[in-house]
Amino acid sequence: MTEVVKIEGLRKVYTIGETQVIALDGVDLTIEPGEFIAIMGPSGSGKSTFMQITGLLDTPTSGSYTFEGKDVANLSADDRADIRSRRLGFVFQSYNLLARTSALENVELPMVYAGVPQADRQRIALEKLAIVGVAELAQHAPNQMSGGQQQRVAIARSLVNNPGLILADEPTGALDTKTSDDVMSILGRLNDEQGITIMLVTHEPDIALYAKRLVNFRDGKIISDGPNLHRHDAEKIVA
């Protein structure tokens, strides 16, 4: 089976004035289908840059990156955007929902860009909202929802195009502990029951414990990579 992500010798160097800042320094990482991997590290460790490149939001200075068997390291901006819309799902700390748009319409949005017919869009969006337990909020705007409900809608939106990889960037950073646990349990269930491949970026050790594999970054390098021997029980989900 083809790896979802295969990265070798990845380097990212930023030039600031006359100074070069090495954000990633020779990173090798493979993500297999069905993995739930947590990327951890302190501020400045390179984890956010790694997420940006993995999500095709940035390009490496050097090194190779294949996504689902396709060389994507040096694609054009349009080609990267096409893969992002069809094969990647994103969940951000700030939810990134359109303010004056219903939950249903927010979830439909990636399918609009992908050219999915309107009748199919609504059916699929409602299915995904039900999976994350907020189907009854389909017609609510973001300002009518709690932070946890908004993040559930964002997770539903990340699912609609059946992505090969979901990238969750500090998805609980704006949530309280209980709501964080609920959101992480949803991601855990999606991985366990539907085999969805997830890469979580977090600086919170207790959140990383929901993943099956832990990768630690420091100074632009991977310093540890192995199975999570203390994984949280991800069985609960609030419907």
Summary of the structure (lengths in Angstrom):
residues: 239
radius of gyration: 17.6
end to end distance: 33.4
largest distance: 54.5
contacts: 770
relative contact order: 0.19
helix: 36%
strand: 27%
